[in-house]
Amino acid sequence: GFSGSYGTAVICKDDAGLWTDGRYFFQAENELAGSGVRLMKMFVGDTPTVTEYLADAVPAGGTVAFDGRVLSMGEGQEYEAALKEKQIHINYSEDLIDLVWEDRPALSDKPAIFLEEKYSGESSASKLARVRKVMADQGATVHAIASLDDVCWLLNVRGDDIDFFPLLLSYAIVRMDKVELYVDKTKLNAQILEEFTKVNVSIHPYNDIYEDIKTLDASETILIDPMKMNYALYKNIPCKIVEAANPTILMKAMKNPVE
């Protein structure tokens, strides 16, 4: 029932807490009233962090589960380090909330649009060439992108899947000769599909990336941005990893004359 935009819930057998910051203390107290969930005021007094709480509350040899798609790579690594001493197992592949959320809203099915060069100022082919040069400089043969703004900028598409942001729910795997795009294909019109064909973009179901990335050859080297990567995707990578900022971040920050 918490309607704030920032929070982490931890649910144990005999305790539950919601960690949020000072913007939401009054709101959270009202919305959590009678729920049995304690408000854990972040950065106040001796309130433990989520990591500290888990390390103390979970018994040795126990299990901590979360949906690794909604935790960052860094958060997952932090849990790993904190729970290792007590040999606590991490299960990052279960979305337990989904099993009990009967009226959960479906993902957006709003159509995507193609951003023509008269607005973008640069073709996808040109952008991909620049990204591939950075990949080569980093010694990478594959680049996985999990941040929506970077995927949309690179392929010159926009969407209406996120309130207040013109973005399309998607992931991308960039190779030297093609792009694997993970997205709901029903959102893509004929123009977008035609443009994607020009730059050798293949379409795959949105969540298939989690299994597909496991099939990368061990001889590959993948470039990922640890600040823009979720924990589940990171853990499913079977090959050598190079960590660096997504090349697209700086590229899209430097506006061309059309922009």
FIKOLZA-1660 file (N, C-alpha, C; in steps of 0.1 Angstrom, whole numbers, plus 5000, padded with zeros to 4 digits):
% residues 259
   i   px   py   pz ch aa at
   1 5008 4988 5000  A  G  N
   1 5000 5000 5000  A  G CA
   1 5008 5013 5000  A  G  C
   2 5021 5012 5001  A  F  N
   2 5030 5023 5001  A  F CA
   2 5031 5029 4987  A  F  C
   3 5028 5042 4986  A  S  N
   3 5027 5048 4972  A  S CA
   3 5038 5058 4969  A  S  C
   4 5049 5058 4978  A  G  N
   4 5060 5066 4975  A  G CA
   4 5069 5060 4963  A  G  C
   5 5078 5068 4959  A  S  N
   5 5086 5064 4947  A  S CA
   5 5099 5057 4951  A  S  C
   6 5102 5056 4964  A  Y  N
   6 5115 5051 4968  A  Y CA
   6 5113 5043 4981  A  Y  C
   7 5117 5030 4980  A  G  N
   7 5116 5022 4992  A  G CA
   7 5120 5007 4989  A  G  C
   8 5124 5001 5000  A  T  N
   8 5128 4986 4999  A  T CA
   8 5120 4979 5010  A  T  C
   9 5113 4969 5006  A  A  N
   9 5106 4961 5016  A  A CA
   9 5114 4948 5019  A  A  C
  10 5115 4944 5032  A  V  N
  10 5121 4932 5036  A  V CA
  10 5111 4924 5044  A  V  C
  11 5108 4912 5040  A  I  N
  11 5098 4904 5046  A  I CA
  11 5104 4891 5051  A  I  C
  12 5104 4890 5065  A  C  N
  12 5109 4877 5071  A  C CA
  12 5097 4869 5076  A  C  C
  13 5100 4858 5082  A  K  N
  13 5090 4849 5088  A  K CA
  13 5082 4856 5099  A  K  C
  14 5089 4864 5107  A  D  N
  14 5082 4870 5119  A  D CA
  14 5084 4885 5120  A  D  C
  15 5088 4891 5109  A  D  N
  15 5091 4906 5109  A  D CA
  15 5090 4911 5095  A  D  C
  16 5087 4924 5093  A  A  N
  16 5087 4930 5080  A  A CA
  16 5090 4945 5082  A  A  C
  17 5098 4950 5073  A  G  N
  17 5101 4964 5074  A  G CA
  17 5101 4971 5060  A  G  C
  18 5099 4984 5060  A  L  N
  18 5100 4992 5048  A  L CA
  18 5110 5003 5050  A  L  C
  19 5121 5002 5042  A  W  N
  19 5131 5012 5043  A  W CA
  19 5128 5024 5033  A  W  C
  20 5127 5036 5038  A  T  N
  20 5125 5047 5029  A  T CA
  20 5132 5059 5035  A  T  C
  21 5133 5070 5028  A  D  N
  21 5140 5082 5033  A  D CA
  21 5130 5093 5038  A  D  C
  22 5136 5104 5043  A  G  N
  22 5128 5114 5050  A  G CA
  22 5117 5121 5042  A  G  C
  23 5117 5119 5029  A  R  N
  23 5106 5125 5021  A  R CA
  23 5093 5118 5024  A  R  C
  24 5094 5106 5029  A  Y  N
  24 5082 5097 5029  A  Y CA
  24 5078 5093 5044  A  Y  C
  25 5085 5098 5054  A  F  N
  25 5082 5093 5067  A  F CA
  25 5068 5094 5072  A  F  C
  26 5062 5105 5070  A  F  N
  26 5048 5107 5075  A  F CA
  26 5039 5099 5066  A  F  C
  27 5041 5099 5053  A  Q  N
  27 5033 5092 5044  A  Q CA
  27 5033 5077 5047  A  Q  C
  28 5045 5072 5049  A  A  N
  28 5047 5058 5051  A  A CA
  28 5040 5053 5064  A  A  C
  29 5042 5061 5074  A  E  N
  29 5035 5058 5087  A  E CA
  29 5020 5056 5086  A  E  C
  30 5014 5065 5078  A  N  N
  30 5000 5065 5076  A  N CA
  30 4996 5052 5067  A  N  C
  31 5004 5050 5057  A  E  N
  31 5000 5039 5047  A  E CA
  31 5003 5026 5053  A  E  C
  32 5013 5025 5062  A  L  N
  32 5017 5012 5068  A  L CA
  32 5008 5008 5081  A  L  C
  33 5000 5018 5085  A  A  N
  33 4993 5016 5098  A  A CA
  33 4985 5003 5097  A  A  C
  34 4987 4995 5107  A  G  N
  34 4979 4982 5108  A  G CA
  34 4983 4971 5099  A  G  C
  35 4994 4973 5092  A  S  N
  35 4999 4963 5082  A  S CA
  35 5008 4953 5088  A  S  C
  36 5014 4956 5100  A  G  N
  36 5024 4948 5106  A  G CA
  36 5038 4950 5100  A  G  C
  37 5039 4960 5091  A  V  N
  37 5052 4963 5085  A  V CA
  37 5058 4975 5092  A  V  C
  38 5070 4974 5097  A  R  N
  38 5076 4985 5104  A  R CA
  38 5082 4995 5095  A  R  C
  39 5081 5008 5098  A  L  N
  39 5088 5018 5090  A  L CA
  39 5103 5019 5095  A  L  C
  40 5112 5017 5086  A  M  N
  40 5126 5018 5089  A  M CA
  40 5131 5031 5083  A  M  C
  41 5134 5041 5092  A  K  N
  41 5138 5054 5087  A  K CA
  41 5153 5055 5083  A  K  C
  42 5155 5055 5070  A  M  N
  42 5168 5055 5065  A  M CA
  42 5176 5067 5070  A  M  C
  43 5189 5065 5073  A  F  N
  43 5198 5076 5076  A  F CA
  43 5194 5083 5089  A  F  C
  44 5186 5077 5097  A  V  N
  44 5182 5083 5110  A  V CA
  44 5186 5074 5122  A  V  C
  45 5194 5080 5131  A  G  N
  45 5198 5073 5143  A  G CA
  45 5205 5060 5141  A  G  C
  46 5201 5050 5147  A  D  N
  46 5207 5037 5146  A  D CA
  46 5200 5027 5137  A  D  C
  47 5191 5032 5128  A  T  N
  47 5184 5024 5119  A  T CA
  47 5194 5016 5110  A  T  C
  48 5194 5003 5110  A  P  N
  48 5203 4995 5102  A  P CA
  48 5200 4996 5087  A  P  C
  49 5210 4995 5079  A  T  N
  49 5207 4994 5065  A  T CA
  49 5200 4981 5062  A  T  C
  50 5195 4980 5050  A  V  N
  50 5189 4967 5046  A  V CA
  50 5199 4956 5047  A  V  C
  51 5211 4959 5042  A  T  N
  51 5222 4949 5042  A  T CA
  51 5225 4944 5056  A  T  C
  52 5227 4954 5065  A  E  N
  52 5230 4951 5079  A  E CA
  52 5218 4943 5086  A  E  C
  53 5206 4947 5083  A  Y  N
  53 5195 4940 5088  A  Y CA
  53 5195 4925 5084  A  Y  C
  54 5197 4923 5071  A  L  N
  54 5197 4909 5066  A  L CA
  54 5208 4901 5072  A  L  C
  55 5220 4907 5073  A  A  N
  55 5231 4899 5079  A  A CA
  55 5228 4895 5093  A  A  C
  56 5220 4903 5100  A  D  N
  56 5217 4900 5114  A  D CA
  56 5205 4891 5115  A  D  C
  57 5195 4893 5107  A  A  N
  57 5182 4886 5109  A  A CA
  57 5181 4872 5103  A  A  C
  58 5189 4870 5092  A  V  N
  58 5188 4857 5085  A  V CA
  58 5197 4847 5092  A  V  C
  59 5192 4836 5095  A  P  N
  59 5201 4826 5102  A  P CA
  59 5212 4820 5092  A  P  C
  60 5223 4816 5098  A  A  N
  60 5233 4809 5090  A  A CA
  60 5228 4798 5082  A  A  C
  61 5232 4798 5069  A  G  N
  61 5227 4787 5060  A  G CA
  61 5214 4790 5055  A  G  C
  62 5208 4801 5058  A  G  N
  62 5194 4805 5053  A  G CA
  62 5195 4810 5039  A  G  C
  63 5183 4815 5034  A  T  N
  63 5182 4820 5021  A  T CA
  63 5175 4833 5020  A  T  C
  64 5181 4842 5012  A  V  N
  64 5175 4855 5009  A  V CA
  64 5170 4855 4995  A  V  C
  65 5158 4858 4992  A  A  N
  65 5153 4857 4978  A  A CA
  65 5148 4871 4974  A  A  C
  66 5150 4874 4961  A  F  N
  66 5145 4887 4956  A  F CA
  66 5145 4885 4941  A  F  C
  67 5137 4894 4934  A  D  N
  67 5137 4894 4920  A  D CA
  67 5149 4902 4915  A  D  C
  68 5159 4895 4910  A  G  N
  68 5171 4902 4906  A  G CA
  68 5170 4912 4894  A  G  C
  69 5158 4912 4888  A  R  N
  69 5156 4922 4877  A  R CA
  69 5153 4936 4883  A  R  C
  70 5150 4937 4896  A  V  N
  70 5147 4950 4901  A  V CA
  70 5157 4954 4912  A  V  C
  71 5168 4947 4913  A  L  N
  71 5179 4952 4921  A  L CA
  71 5191 4954 4912  A  L  C
  72 5198 4965 4916  A  S  N
  72 5209 4968 4908  A  S CA
  72 5221 4958 4910  A  S  C
  73 5230 4958 4900  A  M  N
  73 5241 4949 4901  A  M CA
  73 5249 4952 4914  A  M  C
  74 5251 4965 4918  A  G  N
  74 5258 4968 4930  A  G CA
  74 5251 4964 4942  A  G  C
  75 5238 4965 4943  A  E  N
  75 5230 4961 4955  A  E CA
  75 5232 4946 4957  A  E  C
  76 5231 4938 4946  A  G  N
  76 5232 4924 4947  A  G CA
  76 5246 4920 4952  A  G  C
  77 5256 4927 4947  A  Q  N
  77 5270 4924 4951  A  Q CA
  77 5272 4927 4966  A  Q  C
  78 5266 4938 4970  A  E  N
  78 5267 4942 4984  A  E CA
  78 5260 4931 4993  A  E  C
  79 5249 4926 4989  A  Y  N
  79 5243 4915 4997  A  Y CA
  79 5252 4903 4997  A  Y  C
  80 5257 4899 4985  A  E  N
  80 5266 4888 4985  A  E CA
  80 5278 4889 4995  A  E  C
  81 5284 4901 4995  A  A  N
  81 5295 4902 5004  A  A CA
  81 5291 4902 5019  A  A  C
  82 5280 4908 5022  A  A  N
  82 5275 4908 5036  A  A CA
  82 5270 4895 5041  A  A  C
  83 5265 4886 5032  A  L  N
  83 5259 4874 5037  A  L CA
  83 5268 4862 5035  A  L  C
  84 5279 4864 5029  A  K  N
  84 5288 4853 5026  A  K CA
  84 5293 4846 5039  A  K  C
  85 5296 4855 5049  A  E  N
  85 5302 4849 5061  A  E CA
  85 5293 4839 5068  A  E  C
  86 5280 4841 5067  A  K  N
  86 5271 4832 5074  A  K CA
  86 5266 4821 5064  A  K  C
  87 5272 4821 5052  A  Q  N
  87 5269 4811 5042  A  Q CA
  87 5254 4811 5039  A  Q  C
  88 5249 4824 5037  A  I  N
  88 5235 4826 5034  A  I CA
  88 5233 4825 5019  A  I  C
  89 5224 4817 5014  A  H  N
  89 5222 4815 5000  A  H CA
  89 5214 4826 4994  A  H  C
  90 5217 4831 4982  A  I  N
  90 5209 4841 4975  A  I CA
  90 5201 4835 4963  A  I  C
  91 5188 4837 4963  A  N  N
  91 5180 4832 4951  A  N CA
  91 5175 4845 4945  A  N  C
  92 5180 4848 4933  A  Y  N
  92 5177 4861 4926  A  Y CA
  92 5167 4859 4915  A  Y  C
  93 5162 4847 4913  A  S  N
  93 5154 4844 4901  A  S CA
  93 5139 4842 4904  A  S  C
  94 5135 4846 4916  A  E  N
  94 5121 4844 4919  A  E CA
  94 5114 4857 4922  A  E  C
  95 5102 4859 4915  A  D  N
  95 5094 4871 4918  A  D CA
  95 5082 4867 4926  A  D  C
  96 5085 4865 4939  A  L  N
  96 5074 4860 4948  A  L CA
  96 5062 4869 4949  A  L  C
  97 5064 4882 4948  A  I  N
  97 5052 4891 4948  A  I CA
  97 5043 4888 4937  A  I  C
  98 5048 4884 4925  A  D  N
  98 5039 4881 4914  A  D CA
  98 5030 4870 4917  A  D  C
  99 5034 4860 4925  A  L  N
  99 5026 4849 4928  A  L CA
  99 5013 4852 4937  A  L  C
 100 5014 4863 4944  A  V  N
 100 5003 4867 4952  A  V CA
 100 4995 4880 4948  A  V  C
 101 5001 4887 4938  A  W  N
 101 4995 4899 4933  A  W CA
 101 4985 4896 4922  A  W  C
 102 4973 4893 4925  A  E  N
 102 4963 4888 4916  A  E CA
 102 4959 4898 4905  A  E  C
 103 4958 4910 4909  A  D  N
 103 4953 4920 4899  A  D CA
 103 4964 4929 4894  A  D  C
 104 4976 4923 4893  A  R  N
 104 4988 4931 4889  A  R CA
 104 4986 4937 4875  A  R  C
 105 4988 4950 4873  A  P  N
 105 4987 4956 4860  A  P CA
 105 4997 4950 4850  A  P  C
 106 4993 4948 4838  A  A  N
 106 5001 4943 4827  A  A CA
 106 5011 4954 4823  A  A  C
 107 5022 4949 4817  A  L  N
 107 5032 4959 4812  A  L CA
 107 5025 4967 4801  A  L  C
 108 5030 4979 4798  A  S  N
 108 5025 4988 4788  A  S CA
 108 5025 4981 4774  A  S  C
 109 5014 4984 4767  A  D  N
 109 5014 4979 4753  A  D CA
 109 5013 4991 4743  A  D  C
 110 5016 5003 4748  A  K  N
 110 5015 5014 4739  A  K CA
 110 5025 5014 4728  A  K  C
 111 5021 5019 4716  A  P  N
 111 5030 5018 4704  A  P CA
 111 5043 5027 4706  A  P  C
 112 5053 5022 4699  A  A  N
 112 5066 5030 4698  A  A CA
 112 5065 5039 4686  A  A  C
 113 5074 5049 4686  A  I  N
 113 5075 5057 4674  A  I CA
 113 5090 5058 4670  A  I  C
 114 5092 5060 4657  A  F  N
 114 5106 5062 4652  A  F CA
 114 5109 5076 4652  A  F  C
 115 5121 5080 4657  A  L  N
 115 5126 5094 4657  A  L CA
 115 5134 5096 4644  A  L  C
 116 5128 5103 4635  A  E  N
 116 5135 5105 4622  A  E CA
 116 5147 5114 4624  A  E  C
 117 5156 5114 4614  A  E  N
 117 5169 5122 4615  A  E CA
 117 5166 5137 4616  A  E  C
 118 5155 5141 4611  A  K  N
 118 5153 5156 4612  A  K CA
 118 5151 5160 4626  A  K  C
 119 5148 5150 4635  A  Y  N
 119 5148 5153 4650  A  Y CA
 119 5160 5148 4657  A  Y  C
 120 5165 5136 4653  A  S  N
 120 5176 5130 4661  A  S CA
 120 5190 5136 4656  A  S  C
 121 5191 5140 4643  A  G  N
 121 5203 5145 4638  A  G CA
 121 5214 5135 4635  A  G  C
 122 5211 5122 4637  A  E  N
 122 5221 5112 4634  A  E CA
 122 5214 5099 4633  A  E  C
 123 5218 5091 4623  A  S  N
 123 5212 5078 4620  A  S CA
 123 5216 5067 4631  A  S  C
 124 5208 5057 4632  A  S  N
 124 5212 5046 4641  A  S CA
 124 5225 5039 4636  A  S  C
 125 5227 5039 4623  A  A  N
 125 5239 5032 4617  A  A CA
 125 5251 5040 4622  A  A  C
 126 5251 5053 4622  A  S  N
 126 5262 5061 4626  A  S CA
 126 5265 5059 4641  A  S  C
 127 5254 5059 4649  A  K  N
 127 5255 5057 4664  A  K CA
 127 5261 5044 4667  A  K  C
 128 5256 5033 4660  A  L  N
 128 5261 5020 4662  A  L CA
 128 5276 5019 4659  A  L  C
 129 5280 5025 4648  A  A  N
 129 5294 5025 4644  A  A CA
 129 5303 5031 4655  A  A  C
 130 5298 5042 4661  A  R  N
 130 5306 5049 4672  A  R CA
 130 5306 5040 4684  A  R  C
 131 5295 5033 4687  A  V  N
 131 5295 5024 4699  A  V CA
 131 5305 5012 4697  A  V  C
 132 5304 5007 4685  A  R  N
 132 5313 4995 4682  A  R CA
 132 5328 4999 4682  A  R  C
 133 5331 5011 4679  A  K  N
 133 5345 5015 4680  A  K CA
 133 5349 5015 4694  A  K  C
 134 5340 5020 4703  A  V  N
 134 5344 5020 4718  A  V CA
 134 5345 5005 4723  A  V  C
 135 5336 4997 4718  A  M  N
 135 5336 4982 4721  A  M CA
 135 5350 4977 4718  A  M  C
 136 5354 4980 4705  A  A  N
 136 5367 4974 4701  A  A CA
 136 5379 4980 4709  A  A  C
 137 5378 4992 4712  A  D  N
 137 5388 4999 4721  A  D CA
 137 5389 4992 4735  A  D  C
 138 5377 4987 4739  A  Q  N
 138 5377 4981 4753  A  Q CA
 138 5379 4966 4752  A  Q  C
 139 5381 4961 4740  A  G  N
 139 5384 4946 4738  A  G CA
 139 5371 4938 4739  A  G  C
 140 5360 4944 4737  A  A  N
 140 5347 4937 4739  A  A CA
 140 5341 4933 4725  A  A  C
 141 5335 4921 4725  A  T  N
 141 5328 4917 4713  A  T CA
 141 5313 4918 4714  A  T  C
 142 5308 4920 4726  A  V  N
 142 5294 4921 4729  A  V CA
 142 5292 4933 4738  A  V  C
 143 5281 4940 4737  A  H  N
 143 5277 4951 4747  A  H CA
 143 5263 4949 4751  A  H  C
 144 5260 4947 4763  A  A  N
 144 5246 4946 4768  A  A CA
 144 5242 4959 4774  A  A  C
 145 5230 4964 4770  A  I  N
 145 5224 4976 4775  A  I CA
 145 5211 4974 4781  A  I  C
 146 5210 4977 4794  A  A  N
 146 5198 4975 4802  A  A CA
 146 5191 4988 4806  A  A  C
 147 5196 5000 4802  A  S  N
 147 5190 5013 4805  A  S CA
 147 5182 5018 4793  A  S  C
 148 5170 5021 4795  A  L  N
 148 5160 5024 4785  A  L CA
 148 5164 5036 4776  A  L  C
 149 5169 5046 4783  A  D  N
 149 5173 5058 4776  A  D CA
 149 5184 5056 4766  A  D  C
 150 5194 5047 4770  A  D  N
 150 5205 5044 4761  A  D CA
 150 5200 5035 4749  A  D  C
 151 5191 5026 4751  A  V  N
 151 5186 5018 4740  A  V CA
 151 5178 5026 4730  A  V  C
 152 5170 5035 4736  A  C  N
 152 5161 5043 4727  A  C CA
 152 5170 5053 4719  A  C  C
 153 5180 5059 4725  A  W  N
 153 5188 5069 4718  A  W CA
 153 5196 5062 4707  A  W  C
 154 5201 5050 4710  A  L  N
 154 5210 5043 4700  A  L CA
 154 5202 5039 4688  A  L  C
 155 5189 5035 4690  A  L  N
 155 5181 5030 4679  A  L CA
 155 5171 5040 4673  A  L  C
 156 5172 5052 4679  A  N  N
 156 5163 5063 4674  A  N CA
 156 5148 5059 4675  A  N  C
 157 5144 5053 4686  A  V  N
 157 5130 5050 4689  A  V CA
 157 5126 5057 4702  A  V  C
 158 5113 5059 4704  A  R  N
 158 5108 5064 4716  A  R CA
 158 5095 5056 4719  A  R  C
 159 5090 5057 4732  A  G  N
 159 5078 5050 4736  A  G CA
 159 5071 5058 4746  A  G  C
 160 5060 5052 4751  A  D  N
 160 5052 5058 4761  A  D CA
 160 5049 5048 4772  A  D  C
 161 5060 5040 4776  A  D  N
 161 5058 5030 4786  A  D CA
 161 5060 5034 4800  A  D  C
 162 5067 5045 4802  A  I  N
 162 5070 5050 4815  A  I CA
 162 5064 5064 4817  A  I  C
 163 5057 5066 4828  A  D  N
 163 5051 5080 4830  A  D CA
 163 5062 5090 4830  A  D  C
 164 5060 5101 4823  A  F  N
 164 5068 5113 4823  A  F CA
 164 5081 5111 4815  A  F  C
 165 5084 5099 4809  A  F  N
 165 5096 5097 4801  A  F CA
 165 5092 5090 4788  A  F  C
 166 5097 5095 4777  A  P  N
 166 5093 5090 4764  A  P CA
 166 5101 5077 4760  A  P  C
 167 5100 5067 4768  A  L  N
 167 5109 5055 4767  A  L CA
 167 5101 5042 4764  A  L  C
 168 5108 5033 4758  A  L  N
 168 5103 5020 4754  A  L CA
 168 5109 5009 4763  A  L  C
 169 5101 5000 4769  A  L  N
 169 5106 4989 4777  A  L CA
 169 5114 4980 4768  A  L  C
 170 5127 4979 4771  A  S  N
 170 5136 4972 4761  A  S CA
 170 5149 4969 4767  A  S  C
 171 5156 4959 4762  A  Y  N
 171 5170 4956 4764  A  Y CA
 171 5177 4955 4750  A  Y  C
 172 5190 4956 4750  A  A  N
 172 5197 4954 4737  A  A CA
 172 5210 4947 4740  A  A  C
 173 5214 4938 4730  A  I  N
 173 5227 4933 4730  A  I CA
 173 5233 4936 4717  A  I  C
 174 5243 4944 4717  A  V  N
 174 5250 4949 4705  A  V CA
 174 5262 4941 4702  A  V  C
 175 5262 4935 4690  A  R  N
 175 5274 4928 4685  A  R CA
 175 5280 4936 4674  A  R  C
 176 5291 4931 4669  A  M  N
 176 5299 4938 4659  A  M CA
 176 5291 4939 4645  A  M  C
 177 5282 4929 4643  A  D  N
 177 5275 4928 4630  A  D CA
 177 5260 4929 4631  A  D  C
 178 5255 4929 4643  A  K  N
 178 5240 4929 4645  A  K CA
 178 5236 4934 4659  A  K  C
 179 5223 4936 4661  A  V  N
 179 5218 4940 4674  A  V CA
 179 5206 4931 4677  A  V  C
 180 5206 4926 4689  A  E  N
 180 5195 4918 4694  A  E CA
 180 5187 4927 4703  A  E  C
 181 5174 4930 4699  A  L  N
 181 5166 4939 4707  A  L CA
 181 5155 4931 4714  A  L  C
 182 5153 4933 4727  A  Y  N
 182 5143 4926 4734  A  Y CA
 182 5132 4935 4738  A  Y  C
 183 5121 4933 4732  A  V  N
 183 5110 4943 4733  A  V CA
 183 5097 4936 4728  A  V  C
 184 5085 4941 4732  A  D  N
 184 5072 4936 4727  A  D CA
 184 5071 4940 4713  A  D  C
 185 5072 4930 4704  A  K  N
 185 5072 4933 4689  A  K CA
 185 5059 4940 4685  A  K  C
 186 5048 4938 4692  A  T  N
 186 5035 4944 4688  A  T CA
 186 5035 4959 4689  A  T  C
 187 5045 4965 4696  A  K  N
 187 5046 4979 4697  A  K CA
 187 5053 4986 4685  A  K  C
 188 5059 4978 4676  A  L  N
 188 5067 4983 4666  A  L CA
 188 5059 4983 4653  A  L  C
 189 5058 4995 4646  A  N  N
 189 5051 4996 4634  A  N CA
 189 5060 4993 4622  A  N  C
 190 5054 4993 4610  A  A  N
 190 5061 4989 4598  A  A CA
 190 5074 4998 4595  A  A  C
 191 5073 5011 4598  A  Q  N
 191 5084 5020 4596  A  Q CA
 191 5096 5016 4605  A  Q  C
 192 5093 5013 4618  A  I  N
 192 5103 5009 4627  A  I CA
 192 5110 4996 4623  A  I  C
 193 5102 4987 4619  A  L  N
 193 5108 4974 4615  A  L CA
 193 5116 4975 4602  A  L  C
 194 5112 4984 4593  A  E  N
 194 5120 4986 4581  A  E CA
 194 5133 4993 4585  A  E  C
 195 5133 5003 4594  A  E  N
 195 5145 5009 4598  A  E CA
 195 5155 5000 4605  A  E  C
 196 5149 4991 4613  A  F  N
 196 5157 4981 4621  A  F CA
 196 5164 4971 4611  A  F  C
 197 5157 4968 4600  A  T  N
 197 5162 4959 4590  A  T CA
 197 5175 4964 4584  A  T  C
 198 5175 4978 4582  A  K  N
 198 5187 4984 4576  A  K CA
 198 5199 4983 4585  A  K  C
 199 5198 4982 4598  A  V  N
 199 5209 4981 4607  A  V CA
 199 5211 4968 4613  A  V  C
 200 5203 4958 4608  A  N  N
 200 5204 4944 4612  A  N CA
 200 5200 4942 4627  A  N  C
 201 5189 4947 4630  A  V  N
 201 5183 4945 4644  A  V CA
 201 5173 4934 4644  A  V  C
 202 5175 4924 4652  A  S  N
 202 5166 4912 4654  A  S CA
 202 5158 4915 4666  A  S  C
 203 5145 4911 4665  A  I  N
 203 5135 4913 4676  A  I CA
 203 5133 4900 4684  A  I  C
 204 5133 4901 4697  A  H  N
 204 5131 4890 4706  A  H CA
 204 5121 4894 4717  A  H  C
 205 5114 4884 4723  A  P  N
 205 5105 4888 4734  A  P CA
 205 5112 4894 4746  A  P  C
 206 5106 4904 4752  A  Y  N
 206 5112 4912 4762  A  Y CA
 206 5121 4905 4772  A  Y  C
 207 5115 4895 4779  A  N  N
 207 5122 4889 4790  A  N CA
 207 5131 4877 4786  A  N  C
 208 5132 4874 4773  A  D  N
 208 5140 4863 4768  A  D CA
 208 5155 4866 4770  A  D  C
 209 5159 4879 4772  A  I  N
 209 5173 4882 4774  A  I CA
 209 5179 4875 4785  A  I  C
 210 5172 4872 4796  A  Y  N
 210 5177 4865 4808  A  Y CA
 210 5182 4851 4805  A  Y  C
 211 5176 4844 4796  A  E  N
 211 5180 4831 4792  A  E CA
 211 5190 4832 4780  A  E  C
 212 5188 4841 4771  A  D  N
 212 5196 4842 4759  A  D CA
 212 5211 4846 4763  A  D  C
 213 5212 4855 4773  A  I  N
 213 5225 4859 4776  A  I CA
 213 5234 4848 4782  A  I  C
 214 5227 4838 4787  A  K  N
 214 5234 4826 4792  A  K CA
 214 5241 4818 4781  A  K  C
 215 5237 4820 4769  A  T  N
 215 5242 4812 4757  A  T CA
 215 5254 4819 4751  A  T  C
 216 5258 4830 4756  A  L  N
 216 5271 4836 4751  A  L CA
 216 5282 4827 4752  A  L  C
 217 5291 4826 4741  A  D  N
 217 5302 4818 4742  A  D CA
 217 5312 4822 4752  A  D  C
 218 5318 4813 4758  A  A  N
 218 5328 4816 4769  A  A CA
 218 5340 4824 4763  A  A  C
 219 5342 4824 4750  A  S  N
 219 5353 4831 4744  A  S CA
 219 5350 4846 4742  A  S  C
 220 5337 4850 4744  A  E  N
 220 5333 4864 4742  A  E CA
 220 5338 4872 4753  A  E  C
 221 5338 4885 4751  A  T  N
 221 5341 4895 4761  A  T CA
 221 5329 4905 4760  A  T  C
 222 5322 4907 4771  A  I  N
 222 5310 4916 4771  A  I CA
 222 5313 4929 4779  A  I  C
 223 5309 4940 4773  A  L  N
 223 5310 4953 4780  A  L CA
 223 5297 4956 4787  A  L  C
 224 5297 4959 4800  A  I  N
 224 5285 4963 4807  A  I CA
 224 5289 4975 4816  A  I  C
 225 5278 4982 4819  A  D  N
 225 5279 4994 4828  A  D CA
 225 5274 4989 4841  A  D  C
 226 5282 4988 4852  A  P  N
 226 5277 4983 4865  A  P CA
 226 5267 4992 4871  A  P  C
 227 5267 5005 4867  A  M  N
 227 5257 5015 4872  A  M CA
 227 5244 5014 4865  A  M  C
 228 5244 5006 4854  A  K  N
 228 5231 5006 4846  A  K CA
 228 5227 4991 4843  A  K  C
 229 5231 4983 4852  A  M  N
 229 5228 4968 4850  A  M CA
 229 5221 4962 4862  A  M  C
 230 5211 4954 4860  A  N  N
 230 5205 4948 4871  A  N CA
 230 5212 4935 4875  A  N  C
 231 5210 4930 4887  A  Y  N
 231 5217 4919 4893  A  Y CA
 231 5215 4906 4885  A  Y  C
 232 5203 4903 4882  A  A  N
 232 5199 4891 4875  A  A CA
 232 5207 4889 4862  A  A  C
 233 5206 4900 4854  A  L  N
 233 5213 4900 4841  A  L CA
 233 5228 4898 4843  A  L  C
 234 5234 4905 4852  A  Y  N
 234 5248 4904 4855  A  Y CA
 234 5252 4889 4859  A  Y  C
 235 5244 4883 4867  A  K  N
 235 5247 4869 4872  A  K CA
 235 5245 4859 4861  A  K  C
 236 5238 4862 4851  A  N  N
 236 5236 4852 4840  A  N CA
 236 5246 4853 4829  A  N  C
 237 5256 4862 4830  A  I  N
 237 5266 4863 4820  A  I CA
 237 5277 4852 4822  A  I  C
 238 5279 4844 4812  A  P  N
 238 5289 4833 4813  A  P CA
 238 5303 4836 4808  A  P  C
 239 5306 4848 4804  A  C  N
 239 5319 4850 4797  A  C CA
 239 5326 4862 4804  A  C  C
 240 5338 4865 4799  A  K  N
 240 5346 4876 4805  A  K CA
 240 5338 4889 4804  A  K  C
 241 5339 4897 4815  A  I  N
 241 5332 4910 4816  A  I CA
 241 5342 4921 4817  A  I  C
 242 5339 4932 4809  A  V  N
 242 5346 4944 4810  A  V CA
 242 5336 4955 4815  A  V  C
 243 5340 4961 4826  A  E  N
 243 5331 4971 4832  A  E CA
 243 5335 4985 4828  A  E  C
 244 5326 4992 4823  A  A  N
 244 5328 5006 4819  A  A CA
 244 5315 5013 4817  A  A  C
 245 5315 5026 4817  A  A  N
 245 5302 5034 4814  A  A CA
 245 5297 5030 4800  A  A  C
 246 5284 5029 4799  A  N  N
 246 5278 5027 4785  A  N CA
 246 5284 5038 4776  A  N  C
 247 5289 5035 4764  A  P  N
 247 5294 5045 4755  A  P CA
 247 5283 5056 4752  A  P  C
 248 5271 5051 4751  A  T  N
 248 5260 5060 4747  A  T CA
 248 5257 5072 4757  A  T  C
 249 5261 5070 4770  A  I  N
 249 5259 5080 4780  A  I CA
 249 5265 5094 4776  A  I  C
 250 5278 5093 4773  A  L  N
 250 5285 5106 4769  A  L CA
 250 5281 5110 4755  A  L  C
 251 5279 5101 4746  A  M  N
 251 5275 5104 4733  A  M CA
 251 5261 5112 4733  A  M  C
 252 5251 5107 4740  A  K  N
 252 5238 5114 4740  A  K CA
 252 5238 5127 4748  A  K  C
 253 5248 5129 4757  A  A  N
 253 5249 5141 4764  A  A CA
 253 5255 5152 4756  A  A  C
 254 5262 5149 4745  A  M  N
 254 5268 5159 4736  A  M CA
 254 5259 5161 4724  A  M  C
 255 5251 5172 4725  A  K  N
 255 5241 5174 4715  A  K CA
 255 5246 5178 4701  A  K  C
 256 5240 5172 4691  A  N  N
 256 5244 5176 4677  A  N CA
 256 5236 5189 4673  A  N  C
 257 5240 5195 4662  A  P  N
 257 5233 5208 4658  A  P CA
 257 5218 5207 4657  A  P  C
 258 5213 5195 4652  A  V  N
 258 5199 5193 4650  A  V CA
 258 5192 5193 4664  A  V  C
 259 5198 5186 4673  A  E  N
 259 5192 5185 4687  A  E CA
 259 5192 5199 4694  A  E  C
% end
